Amino acid sequence: MEQRRINAVFSDKAFRDLETLAKEQGKSKTEVLRDAVALEKWFAEARNEGSRVLVERDGQVREIIPR
């Protein structure tokens, strides 16, 4: 599989969040970014297929990806 390299500019907060996620999950920053792209693609496909993505917290259900 061919791999591509990109450069990205992050705000300080976004970069700290990326570092935190990587440490918490025991992954590299690159792996966290790949996972984020895969999740965003899944959300987009679900939305395009007419699905709703819901989150339940404390008994409250909320749509997180409105159409």
CHARMM-style PDB file with segment names, atoms N, HN, CA, C and O in Angstrom:
ATOM      1  N   MET     1       0.844  -1.173   0.000  1.00  0.00      PROA
ATOM      2  CA  MET     1       0.000   0.000   0.000  1.00  0.00      PROA
ATOM      3  C   MET     1       0.894   1.242   0.000  1.00  0.00      PROA
ATOM      4  O   MET     1       1.829   1.357   0.791  1.00  0.00      PROA
ATOM      5  N   GLU     2       0.586   2.144  -0.886  1.00  0.00      PROA
ATOM      6  HN  GLU     2      -0.174   2.051  -1.529  1.00  0.00      PROA
ATOM      7  CA  GLU     2       1.336   3.402  -0.952  1.00  0.00      PROA
ATOM      8  C   GLU     2       0.954   4.291   0.226  1.00  0.00      PROA
ATOM      9  O   GLU     2      -0.212   4.359   0.614  1.00  0.00      PROA
ATOM     10  N   GLN     3       1.930   4.956   0.778  1.00  0.00      PROA
ATOM     11  HN  GLN     3       2.877   4.901   0.463  1.00  0.00      PROA
ATOM     12  CA  GLN     3       1.660   5.884   1.874  1.00  0.00      PROA
ATOM     13  C   GLN     3       2.007   7.289   1.427  1.00  0.00      PROA
ATOM     14  O   GLN     3       2.918   7.493   0.626  1.00  0.00      PROA
ATOM     15  N   ARG     4       1.276   8.249   1.949  1.00  0.00      PROA
ATOM     16  HN  ARG     4       0.535   8.083   2.600  1.00  0.00      PROA
ATOM     17  CA  ARG     4       1.491   9.663   1.634  1.00  0.00      PROA
ATOM     18  C   ARG     4       1.787  10.413   2.912  1.00  0.00      PROA
ATOM     19  O   ARG     4       1.329  10.034   3.990  1.00  0.00      PROA
ATOM     20  N   ARG     5       2.541  11.458   2.789  1.00  0.00      PROA
ATOM     21  HN  ARG     5       2.914  11.766   1.913  1.00  0.00      PROA
ATOM     22  CA  ARG     5       2.880  12.302   3.935  1.00  0.00      PROA
ATOM     23  C   ARG     5       2.181  13.638   3.747  1.00  0.00      PROA
ATOM     24  O   ARG     5       2.104  14.164   2.636  1.00  0.00      PROA
ATOM     25  N   ILE     6       1.667  14.184   4.859  1.00  0.00      PROA
ATOM     26  HN  ILE     6       1.730  13.757   5.761  1.00  0.00      PROA
ATOM     27  CA  ILE     6       1.095  15.527   4.832  1.00  0.00      PROA
ATOM     28  C   ILE     6       1.684  16.333   5.977  1.00  0.00      PROA
ATOM     29  O   ILE     6       2.176  15.775   6.958  1.00  0.00      PROA
ATOM     30  N   ASN     7       1.631  17.624   5.844  1.00  0.00      PROA
ATOM     31  HN  ASN     7       1.232  18.078   5.048  1.00  0.00      PROA
ATOM     32  CA  ASN     7       1.995  18.538   6.934  1.00  0.00      PROA
ATOM     33  C   ASN     7       0.726  19.271   7.333  1.00  0.00      PROA
ATOM     34  O   ASN     7      -0.071  19.663   6.480  1.00  0.00      PROA
ATOM     35  N   ALA     8       0.547  19.451   8.621  1.00  0.00      PROA
ATOM     36  HN  ALA     8       1.194  19.133   9.314  1.00  0.00      PROA
ATOM     37  CA  ALA     8      -0.649  20.129   9.114  1.00  0.00      PROA
ATOM     38  C   ALA     8      -0.247  21.100  10.214  1.00  0.00      PROA
ATOM     39  O   ALA     8       0.700  20.860  10.963  1.00  0.00      PROA
ATOM     40  N   VAL     9      -0.975  22.188  10.294  1.00  0.00      PROA
ATOM     41  HN  VAL     9      -1.744  22.383   9.685  1.00  0.00      PROA
ATOM     42  CA  VAL     9      -0.745  23.184  11.337  1.00  0.00      PROA
ATOM     43  C   VAL     9      -1.895  23.085  12.337  1.00  0.00      PROA
ATOM     44  O   VAL     9      -3.063  23.133  11.952  1.00  0.00      PROA
ATOM     45  N   PHE    10      -1.561  22.947  13.621  1.00  0.00      PROA
ATOM     46  HN  PHE    10      -0.612  22.909  13.933  1.00  0.00      PROA
ATOM     47  CA  PHE    10      -2.547  22.825  14.683  1.00  0.00      PROA
ATOM     48  C   PHE    10      -2.417  24.004  15.630  1.00  0.00      PROA
ATOM     49  O   PHE    10      -1.327  24.539  15.832  1.00  0.00      PROA
ATOM     50  N   SER    11      -3.537  24.399  16.205  1.00  0.00      PROA
ATOM     51  HN  SER    11      -4.422  23.964  16.041  1.00  0.00      PROA
ATOM     52  CA  SER    11      -3.469  25.352  17.313  1.00  0.00      PROA
ATOM     53  C   SER    11      -2.780  24.646  18.474  1.00  0.00      PROA
ATOM     54  O   SER    11      -2.676  23.419  18.481  1.00  0.00      PROA
ATOM     55  N   ASP    12      -2.311  25.409  19.451  1.00  0.00      PROA
ATOM     56  HN  ASP    12      -2.396  26.405  19.445  1.00  0.00      PROA
ATOM     57  CA  ASP    12      -1.668  24.804  20.615  1.00  0.00      PROA
ATOM     58  C   ASP    12      -2.619  23.835  21.322  1.00  0.00      PROA
ATOM     59  O   ASP    12      -2.216  22.738  21.711  1.00  0.00      PROA
ATOM     60  N   LYS    13      -3.872  24.237  21.485  1.00  0.00      PROA
ATOM     61  HN  LYS    13      -4.200  25.128  21.169  1.00  0.00      PROA
ATOM     62  CA  LYS    13      -4.845  23.385  22.168  1.00  0.00      PROA
ATOM     63  C   LYS    13      -5.083  22.101  21.389  1.00  0.00      PROA
ATOM     64  O   LYS    13      -5.083  21.020  21.977  1.00  0.00      PROA
ATOM     65  N   ALA    14      -5.287  22.194  20.080  1.00  0.00      PROA
ATOM     66  HN  ALA    14      -5.287  23.073  19.602  1.00  0.00      PROA
ATOM     67  CA  ALA    14      -5.533  20.999  19.272  1.00  0.00      PROA
ATOM     68  C   ALA    14      -4.343  20.046  19.343  1.00  0.00      PROA
ATOM     69  O   ALA    14      -4.524  18.830  19.404  1.00  0.00      PROA
ATOM     70  N   PHE    15      -3.122  20.597  19.336  1.00  0.00      PROA
ATOM     71  HN  PHE    15      -2.976  21.585  19.286  1.00  0.00      PROA
ATOM     72  CA  PHE    15      -1.936  19.755  19.416  1.00  0.00      PROA
ATOM     73  C   PHE    15      -1.843  19.084  20.788  1.00  0.00      PROA
ATOM     74  O   PHE    15      -1.499  17.905  20.876  1.00  0.00      PROA
ATOM     75  N   ARG    16      -2.143  19.815  21.845  1.00  0.00      PROA
ATOM     76  HN  ARG    16      -2.422  20.773  21.773  1.00  0.00      PROA
ATOM     77  CA  ARG    16      -2.142  19.216  23.190  1.00  0.00      PROA
ATOM     78  C   ARG    16      -3.195  18.118  23.295  1.00  0.00      PROA
ATOM     79  O   ARG    16      -2.952  17.068  23.889  1.00  0.00      PROA
ATOM     80  N   ASP    17      -4.377  18.372  22.706  1.00  0.00      PROA
ATOM     81  HN  ASP    17      -4.574  19.226  22.224  1.00  0.00      PROA
ATOM     82  CA  ASP    17      -5.436  17.361  22.707  1.00  0.00      PROA
ATOM     83  C   ASP    17      -4.978  16.110  21.956  1.00  0.00      PROA
ATOM     84  O   ASP    17      -5.231  14.991  22.404  1.00  0.00      PROA
ATOM     85  N   LEU    18      -4.317  16.289  20.835  1.00  0.00      PROA
ATOM     86  HN  LEU    18      -4.111  17.198  20.471  1.00  0.00      PROA
ATOM     87  CA  LEU    18      -3.791  15.163  20.061  1.00  0.00      PROA
ATOM     88  C   LEU    18      -2.778  14.379  20.883  1.00  0.00      PROA
ATOM     89  O   LEU    18      -2.820  13.149  20.920  1.00  0.00      PROA
ATOM     90  N   GLU    19      -1.876  15.082  21.537  1.00  0.00      PROA
ATOM     91  HN  GLU    19      -1.841  16.081  21.507  1.00  0.00      PROA
ATOM     92  CA  GLU    19      -0.877  14.417  22.382  1.00  0.00      PROA
ATOM     93  C   GLU    19      -1.549  13.647  23.527  1.00  0.00      PROA
ATOM     94  O   GLU    19      -1.171  12.516  23.827  1.00  0.00      PROA
ATOM     95  N   THR    20      -2.539  14.265  24.154  1.00  0.00      PROA
ATOM     96  HN  THR    20      -2.847  15.185  23.910  1.00  0.00      PROA
ATOM     97  CA  THR    20      -3.251  13.621  25.260  1.00  0.00      PROA
ATOM     98  C   THR    20      -3.945  12.350  24.790  1.00  0.00      PROA
ATOM     99  O   THR    20      -3.842  11.308  25.437  1.00  0.00      PROA
ATOM    100  N   LEU    21      -4.650  12.432  23.668  1.00  0.00      PROA
ATOM    101  HN  LEU    21      -4.733  13.279  23.142  1.00  0.00      PROA
ATOM    102  CA  LEU    21      -5.322  11.250  23.134  1.00  0.00      PROA
ATOM    103  C   LEU    21      -4.327  10.139  22.840  1.00  0.00      PROA
ATOM    104  O   LEU    21      -4.571   8.977  23.162  1.00  0.00      PROA
ATOM    105  N   ALA    22      -3.210  10.495  22.229  1.00  0.00      PROA
ATOM    106  HN  ALA    22      -3.011  11.440  21.967  1.00  0.00      PROA
ATOM    107  CA  ALA    22      -2.196   9.492  21.896  1.00  0.00      PROA
ATOM    108  C   ALA    22      -1.676   8.809  23.158  1.00  0.00      PROA
ATOM    109  O   ALA    22      -1.552   7.585  23.199  1.00  0.00      PROA
ATOM    110  N   LYS    23      -1.375   9.594  24.179  1.00  0.00      PROA
ATOM    111  HN  LYS    23      -1.476  10.588  24.145  1.00  0.00      PROA
ATOM    112  CA  LYS    23      -0.871   9.018  25.431  1.00  0.00      PROA
ATOM    113  C   LYS    23      -1.919   8.138  26.102  1.00  0.00      PROA
ATOM    114  O   LYS    23      -1.612   7.033  26.549  1.00  0.00      PROA
ATOM    115  N   GLU    24      -3.160   8.628  26.174  1.00  0.00      PROA
ATOM    116  HN  GLU    24      -3.410   9.525  25.811  1.00  0.00      PROA
ATOM    117  CA  GLU    24      -4.229   7.872  26.833  1.00  0.00      PROA
ATOM    118  C   GLU    24      -4.512   6.545  26.128  1.00  0.00      PROA
ATOM    119  O   GLU    24      -4.838   5.549  26.773  1.00  0.00      PROA
ATOM    120  N   GLN    25      -4.386   6.544  24.808  1.00  0.00      PROA
ATOM    121  HN  GLN    25      -4.121   7.354  24.285  1.00  0.00      PROA
ATOM    122  CA  GLN    25      -4.714   5.350  24.026  1.00  0.00      PROA
ATOM    123  C   GLN    25      -3.491   4.486  23.725  1.00  0.00      PROA
ATOM    124  O   GLN    25      -3.621   3.408  23.145  1.00  0.00      PROA
ATOM    125  N   GLY    26      -2.311   4.951  24.112  1.00  0.00      PROA
ATOM    126  HN  GLY    26      -2.206   5.827  24.583  1.00  0.00      PROA
ATOM    127  CA  GLY    26      -1.096   4.194  23.828  1.00  0.00      PROA
ATOM    128  C   GLY    26      -0.801   4.095  22.347  1.00  0.00      PROA
ATOM    129  O   GLY    26      -0.308   3.078  21.859  1.00  0.00      PROA
ATOM    130  N   LYS    27      -1.112   5.175  21.636  1.00  0.00      PROA
ATOM    131  HN  LYS    27      -1.512   6.001  22.033  1.00  0.00      PROA
ATOM    132  CA  LYS    27      -0.917   5.212  20.183  1.00  0.00      PROA
ATOM    133  C   LYS    27      -0.023   6.377  19.829  1.00  0.00      PROA
ATOM    134  O   LYS    27       0.234   7.261  20.646  1.00  0.00      PROA
ATOM    135  N   SER    28       0.446   6.362  18.593  1.00  0.00      PROA
ATOM    136  HN  SER    28       0.237   5.644  17.930  1.00  0.00      PROA
ATOM    137  CA  SER    28       1.188   7.515  18.091  1.00  0.00      PROA
ATOM    138  C   SER    28       0.187   8.594  17.674  1.00  0.00      PROA
ATOM    139  O   SER    28      -0.997   8.316  17.482  1.00  0.00      PROA
ATOM    140  N   LYS    29       0.670   9.809  17.540  1.00  0.00      PROA
ATOM    141  HN  LYS    29       1.632  10.035  17.696  1.00  0.00      PROA
ATOM    142  CA  LYS    29      -0.194  10.897  17.056  1.00  0.00      PROA
ATOM    143  C   LYS    29      -0.705  10.561  15.661  1.00  0.00      PROA
ATOM    144  O   LYS    29      -1.849  10.871  15.331  1.00  0.00      PROA
ATOM    145  N   THR    30       0.128   9.932  14.839  1.00  0.00      PROA
ATOM    146  HN  THR    30       1.058   9.679  15.107  1.00  0.00      PROA
ATOM    147  CA  THR    30      -0.283   9.537  13.491  1.00  0.00      PROA
ATOM    148  C   THR    30      -1.443   8.549  13.545  1.00  0.00      PROA
ATOM    149  O   THR    30      -2.401   8.675  12.783  1.00  0.00      PROA
ATOM    150  N   GLU    31      -1.364   7.568  14.441  1.00  0.00      PROA
ATOM    151  HN  GLU    31      -0.586   7.465  15.061  1.00  0.00      PROA
ATOM    152  CA  GLU    31      -2.445   6.592  14.559  1.00  0.00      PROA
ATOM    153  C   GLU    31      -3.737   7.254  15.012  1.00  0.00      PROA
ATOM    154  O   GLU    31      -4.814   6.918  14.520  1.00  0.00      PROA
ATOM    155  N   VAL    32      -3.638   8.191  15.946  1.00  0.00      PROA
ATOM    156  HN  VAL    32      -2.763   8.464  16.346  1.00  0.00      PROA
ATOM    157  CA  VAL    32      -4.835   8.905  16.408  1.00  0.00      PROA
ATOM    158  C   VAL    32      -5.452   9.687  15.246  1.00  0.00      PROA
ATOM    159  O   VAL    32      -6.672   9.691  15.087  1.00  0.00      PROA
ATOM    160  N   LEU    33      -4.638  10.335  14.448  1.00  0.00      PROA
ATOM    161  HN  LEU    33      -3.647  10.331  14.576  1.00  0.00      PROA
ATOM    162  CA  LEU    33      -5.158  11.080  13.301  1.00  0.00      PROA
ATOM    163  C   LEU    33      -5.800  10.154  12.270  1.00  0.00      PROA
ATOM    164  O   LEU    33      -6.841  10.484  11.702  1.00  0.00      PROA
ATOM    165  N   ARG    34      -5.189   9.006  12.031  1.00  0.00      PROA
ATOM    166  HN  ARG    34      -4.344   8.738  12.493  1.00  0.00      PROA
ATOM    167  CA  ARG    34      -5.790   8.035  11.096  1.00  0.00      PROA
ATOM    168  C   ARG    34      -7.153   7.575  11.610  1.00  0.00      PROA
ATOM    169  O   ARG    34      -8.116   7.483  10.848  1.00  0.00      PROA
ATOM    170  N   ASP    35      -7.223   7.288  12.914  1.00  0.00      PROA
ATOM    171  HN  ASP    35      -6.441   7.363  13.533  1.00  0.00      PROA
ATOM    172  CA  ASP    35      -8.500   6.884  13.508  1.00  0.00      PROA
ATOM    173  C   ASP    35      -9.545   7.986  13.365  1.00  0.00      PROA
ATOM    174  O   ASP    35     -10.711   7.707  13.085  1.00  0.00      PROA
ATOM    175  N   ALA    36      -9.129   9.237  13.558  1.00  0.00      PROA
ATOM    176  HN  ALA    36      -8.182   9.464  13.786  1.00  0.00      PROA
ATOM    177  CA  ALA    36     -10.053  10.364  13.451  1.00  0.00      PROA
ATOM    178  C   ALA    36     -10.597  10.489  12.032  1.00  0.00      PROA
ATOM    179  O   ALA    36     -11.782  10.765  11.845  1.00  0.00      PROA
ATOM    180  N   VAL    37      -9.748  10.291  11.042  1.00  0.00      PROA
ATOM    181  HN  VAL    37      -8.785  10.068  11.195  1.00  0.00      PROA
ATOM    182  CA  VAL    37     -10.197  10.351   9.644  1.00  0.00      PROA
ATOM    183  C   VAL    37     -11.180   9.212   9.367  1.00  0.00      PROA
ATOM    184  O   VAL    37     -12.210   9.419   8.727  1.00  0.00      PROA
ATOM    185  N   ALA    38     -10.859   8.008   9.851  1.00  0.00      PROA
ATOM    186  HN  ALA    38     -10.022   7.840  10.372  1.00  0.00      PROA
ATOM    187  CA  ALA    38     -11.755   6.864   9.640  1.00  0.00      PROA
ATOM    188  C   ALA    38     -13.111   7.100  10.309  1.00  0.00      PROA
ATOM    189  O   ALA    38     -14.149   6.769   9.736  1.00  0.00      PROA
ATOM    190  N   LEU    39     -13.106   7.664  11.505  1.00  0.00      PROA
ATOM    191  HN  LEU    39     -12.262   7.933  11.970  1.00  0.00      PROA
ATOM    192  CA  LEU    39     -14.357   7.941  12.206  1.00  0.00      PROA
ATOM    193  C   LEU    39     -15.164   9.011  11.483  1.00  0.00      PROA
ATOM    194  O   LEU    39     -16.380   8.880  11.345  1.00  0.00      PROA
ATOM    195  N   GLU    40     -14.511  10.051  11.027  1.00  0.00      PROA
ATOM    196  HN  GLU    40     -13.524  10.157  11.139  1.00  0.00      PROA
ATOM    197  CA  GLU    40     -15.218  11.110  10.283  1.00  0.00      PROA
ATOM    198  C   GLU    40     -15.817  10.557   9.001  1.00  0.00      PROA
ATOM    199  O   GLU    40     -16.923  10.935   8.618  1.00  0.00      PROA
ATOM    200  N   LYS    41     -15.087   9.656   8.331  1.00  0.00      PROA
ATOM    201  HN  LYS    41     -14.188   9.349   8.642  1.00  0.00      PROA
ATOM    202  CA  LYS    41     -15.610   9.028   7.106  1.00  0.00      PROA
ATOM    203  C   LYS    41     -16.845   8.192   7.438  1.00  0.00      PROA
ATOM    204  O   LYS    41     -17.835   8.219   6.706  1.00  0.00      PROA
ATOM    205  N   TRP    42     -16.783   7.448   8.551  1.00  0.00      PROA
ATOM    206  HN  TRP    42     -15.979   7.426   9.146  1.00  0.00      PROA
ATOM    207  CA  TRP    42     -17.925   6.635   8.956  1.00  0.00      PROA
ATOM    208  C   TRP    42     -19.139   7.514   9.254  1.00  0.00      PROA
ATOM    209  O   TRP    42     -20.254   7.201   8.836  1.00  0.00      PROA
ATOM    210  N   PHE    43     -18.917   8.625   9.986  1.00  0.00      PROA
ATOM    211  HN  PHE    43     -18.011   8.879  10.326  1.00  0.00      PROA
ATOM    212  CA  PHE    43     -20.003   9.561  10.265  1.00  0.00      PROA
ATOM    213  C   PHE    43     -20.614  10.093   8.973  1.00  0.00      PROA
ATOM    214  O   PHE    43     -21.837  10.140   8.839  1.00  0.00      PROA
ATOM    215  N   ALA    44     -19.777  10.492   8.028  1.00  0.00      PROA
ATOM    216  HN  ALA    44     -18.784  10.454   8.136  1.00  0.00      PROA
ATOM    217  CA  ALA    44     -20.262  11.052   6.760  1.00  0.00      PROA
ATOM    218  C   ALA    44     -21.078  10.016   5.989  1.00  0.00      PROA
ATOM    219  O   ALA    44     -22.136  10.335   5.445  1.00  0.00      PROA
ATOM    220  N   GLU    45     -20.590   8.783   5.942  1.00  0.00      PROA
ATOM    221  HN  GLU    45     -19.731   8.524   6.384  1.00  0.00      PROA
ATOM    222  CA  GLU    45     -21.332   7.733   5.236  1.00  0.00      PROA
ATOM    223  C   GLU    45     -22.666   7.454   5.912  1.00  0.00      PROA
ATOM    224  O   GLU    45     -23.683   7.301   5.236  1.00  0.00      PROA
ATOM    225  N   ALA    46     -22.672   7.387   7.228  1.00  0.00      PROA
ATOM    226  HN  ALA    46     -21.846   7.511   7.778  1.00  0.00      PROA
ATOM    227  CA  ALA    46     -23.922   7.155   7.960  1.00  0.00      PROA
ATOM    228  C   ALA    46     -24.920   8.269   7.688  1.00  0.00      PROA
ATOM    229  O   ALA    46     -26.094   8.012   7.425  1.00  0.00      PROA
ATOM    230  N   ARG    47     -24.445   9.505   7.751  1.00  0.00      PROA
ATOM    231  HN  ARG    47     -23.491   9.714   7.964  1.00  0.00      PROA
ATOM    232  CA  ARG    47     -25.312  10.662   7.501  1.00  0.00      PROA
ATOM    233  C   ARG    47     -25.852  10.623   6.066  1.00  0.00      PROA
ATOM    234  O   ARG    47     -27.037  10.866   5.840  1.00  0.00      PROA
ATOM    235  N   ASN    48     -24.986  10.320   5.106  1.00  0.00      PROA
ATOM    236  HN  ASN    48     -24.023  10.123   5.290  1.00  0.00      PROA
ATOM    237  CA  ASN    48     -25.398  10.277   3.701  1.00  0.00      PROA
ATOM    238  C   ASN    48     -26.404   9.170   3.419  1.00  0.00      PROA
ATOM    239  O   ASN    48     -27.198   9.270   2.484  1.00  0.00      PROA
ATOM    240  N   GLU    49     -26.371   8.113   4.232  1.00  0.00      PROA
ATOM    241  HN  GLU    49     -25.726   8.032   4.992  1.00  0.00      PROA
ATOM    242  CA  GLU    49     -27.312   7.003   4.078  1.00  0.00      PROA
ATOM    243  C   GLU    49     -28.615   7.252   4.830  1.00  0.00      PROA
ATOM    244  O   GLU    49     -29.504   6.400   4.828  1.00  0.00      PROA
ATOM    245  N   GLY    50     -28.735   8.404   5.466  1.00  0.00      PROA
ATOM    246  HN  GLY    50     -28.013   9.096   5.467  1.00  0.00      PROA
ATOM    247  CA  GLY    50     -29.955   8.750   6.186  1.00  0.00      PROA
ATOM    248  C   GLY    50     -29.977   8.288   7.627  1.00  0.00      PROA
ATOM    249  O   GLY    50     -31.007   8.382   8.296  1.00  0.00      PROA
ATOM    250  N   SER    51     -28.852   7.790   8.111  1.00  0.00      PROA
ATOM    251  HN  SER    51     -28.016   7.714   7.567  1.00  0.00      PROA
ATOM    252  CA  SER    51     -28.779   7.333   9.504  1.00  0.00      PROA
ATOM    253  C   SER    51     -28.629   8.514  10.455  1.00  0.00      PROA
ATOM    254  O   SER    51     -28.242   9.613  10.058  1.00  0.00      PROA
ATOM    255  N   ARG    52     -28.941   8.257  11.700  1.00  0.00      PROA
ATOM    256  HN  ARG    52     -29.255   7.364  12.022  1.00  0.00      PROA
ATOM    257  CA  ARG    52     -28.728   9.244  12.763  1.00  0.00      PROA
ATOM    258  C   ARG    52     -27.715   8.655  13.730  1.00  0.00      PROA
ATOM    259  O   ARG    52     -27.758   7.462  14.029  1.00  0.00      PROA
ATOM    260  N   VAL    53     -26.819   9.473  14.213  1.00  0.00      PROA
ATOM    261  HN  VAL    53     -26.784  10.443  13.971  1.00  0.00      PROA
ATOM    262  CA  VAL    53     -25.824   9.041  15.198  1.00  0.00      PROA
ATOM    263  C   VAL    53     -26.218   9.666  16.522  1.00  0.00      PROA
ATOM    264  O   VAL    53     -26.309  10.887  16.649  1.00  0.00      PROA
ATOM    265  N   LEU    54     -26.454   8.800  17.515  1.00  0.00      PROA
ATOM    266  HN  LEU    54     -26.381   7.809  17.412  1.00  0.00      PROA
ATOM    267  CA  LEU    54     -26.977   9.251  18.799  1.00  0.00      PROA
ATOM    268  C   LEU    54     -25.996   8.912  19.920  1.00  0.00      PROA
ATOM    269  O   LEU    54     -25.264   7.925  19.859  1.00  0.00      PROA
ATOM    270  N   VAL    55     -26.007   9.760  20.938  1.00  0.00      PROA
ATOM    271  HN  VAL    55     -26.601  10.563  20.988  1.00  0.00      PROA
ATOM    272  CA  VAL    55     -25.226   9.514  22.143  1.00  0.00      PROA
ATOM    273  C   VAL    55     -26.175   9.576  23.317  1.00  0.00      PROA
ATOM    274  O   VAL    55     -27.008  10.478  23.409  1.00  0.00      PROA
ATOM    275  N   GLU    56     -26.045   8.607  24.223  1.00  0.00      PROA
ATOM    276  HN  GLU    56     -25.368   7.875  24.148  1.00  0.00      PROA
ATOM    277  CA  GLU    56     -26.852   8.629  25.438  1.00  0.00      PROA
ATOM    278  C   GLU    56     -25.920   8.894  26.616  1.00  0.00      PROA
ATOM    279  O   GLU    56     -24.912   8.210  26.800  1.00  0.00      PROA
ATOM    280  N   ARG    57     -26.279   9.896  27.402  1.00  0.00      PROA
ATOM    281  HN  ARG    57     -27.097  10.451  27.252  1.00  0.00      PROA
ATOM    282  CA  ARG    57     -25.513  10.236  28.602  1.00  0.00      PROA
ATOM    283  C   ARG    57     -26.488  10.609  29.696  1.00  0.00      PROA
ATOM    284  O   ARG    57     -27.352  11.466  29.510  1.00  0.00      PROA
ATOM    285  N   ASP    58     -26.343   9.964  30.829  1.00  0.00      PROA
ATOM    286  HN  ASP    58     -25.641   9.268  30.980  1.00  0.00      PROA
ATOM    287  CA  ASP    58     -27.215  10.234  31.982  1.00  0.00      PROA
ATOM    288  C   ASP    58     -28.690  10.122  31.612  1.00  0.00      PROA
ATOM    289  O   ASP    58     -29.512  10.915  32.071  1.00  0.00      PROA
ATOM    290  N   GLY    59     -29.021   9.141  30.787  1.00  0.00      PROA
ATOM    291  HN  GLY    59     -28.353   8.497  30.414  1.00  0.00      PROA
ATOM    292  CA  GLY    59     -30.408   8.917  30.404  1.00  0.00      PROA
ATOM    293  C   GLY    59     -30.927   9.851  29.331  1.00  0.00      PROA
ATOM    294  O   GLY    59     -32.074   9.716  28.905  1.00  0.00      PROA
ATOM    295  N   GLN    60     -30.124  10.784  28.888  1.00  0.00      PROA
ATOM    296  HN  GLN    60     -29.192  10.894  29.234  1.00  0.00      PROA
ATOM    297  CA  GLN    60     -30.528  11.725  27.836  1.00  0.00      PROA
ATOM    298  C   GLN    60     -29.915  11.280  26.506  1.00  0.00      PROA
ATOM    299  O   GLN    60     -28.720  10.995  26.427  1.00  0.00      PROA
ATOM    300  N   VAL    61     -30.745  11.226  25.470  1.00  0.00      PROA
ATOM    301  HN  VAL    61     -31.715  11.457  25.535  1.00  0.00      PROA
ATOM    302  CA  VAL    61     -30.261  10.866  24.140  1.00  0.00      PROA
ATOM    303  C   VAL    61     -30.169  12.129  23.307  1.00  0.00      PROA
ATOM    304  O   VAL    61     -31.089  12.947  23.271  1.00  0.00      PROA
ATOM    305  N   ARG    62     -29.035  12.266  22.639  1.00  0.00      PROA
ATOM    306  HN  ARG    62     -28.288  11.601  22.668  1.00  0.00      PROA
ATOM    307  CA  ARG    62     -28.808  13.461  21.822  1.00  0.00      PROA
ATOM    308  C   ARG    62     -28.219  13.050  20.486  1.00  0.00      PROA
ATOM    309  O   ARG    62     -27.337  12.194  20.422  1.00  0.00      PROA
ATOM    310  N   GLU    63     -28.712  13.665  19.420  1.00  0.00      PROA
ATOM    311  HN  GLU    63     -29.429  14.360  19.472  1.00  0.00      PROA
ATOM    312  CA  GLU    63     -28.146  13.427  18.103  1.00  0.00      PROA
ATOM    313  C   GLU    63     -26.867  14.234  17.988  1.00  0.00      PROA
ATOM    314  O   GLU    63     -26.868  15.441  18.232  1.00  0.00      PROA
ATOM    315  N   ILE    64     -25.774  13.578  17.619  1.00  0.00      PROA
ATOM    316  HN  ILE    64     -25.773  12.597  17.421  1.00  0.00      PROA
ATOM    317  CA  ILE    64     -24.510  14.305  17.564  1.00  0.00      PROA
ATOM    318  C   ILE    64     -24.128  14.721  16.151  1.00  0.00      PROA
ATOM    319  O   ILE    64     -23.297  15.611  15.970  1.00  0.00      PROA
ATOM    320  N   ILE    65     -24.719  14.093  15.161  1.00  0.00      PROA
ATOM    321  HN  ILE    65     -25.394  13.370  15.308  1.00  0.00      PROA
ATOM    322  CA  ILE    65     -24.425  14.475  13.787  1.00  0.00      PROA
ATOM    323  C   ILE    65     -25.763  14.807  13.110  1.00  0.00      PROA
ATOM    324  O   ILE    65     -26.373  13.944  12.478  1.00  0.00      PROA
ATOM    325  N   PRO    66     -26.210  16.046  13.245  1.00  0.00      PROA
ATOM    326  CA  PRO    66     -27.503  16.381  12.623  1.00  0.00      PROA
ATOM    327  C   PRO    66     -27.385  16.335  11.101  1.00  0.00      PROA
ATOM    328  O   PRO    66     -26.307  16.514  10.533  1.00  0.00      PROA
ATOM    329  N   ARG    67     -28.500  16.096  10.478  1.00  0.00      PROA
ATOM    330  HN  ARG    67     -29.375  15.951  10.939  1.00  0.00      PROA
ATOM    331  CA  ARG    67     -28.522  16.026   9.003  1.00  0.00      PROA
ATOM    332  C   ARG    67     -28.423  17.389   8.420  1.00  0.00      PROA
ATOM    333  OT1 ARG    67     -28.426  17.539   7.199  1.00  0.00      PROA
TER     334      ARG     67
END
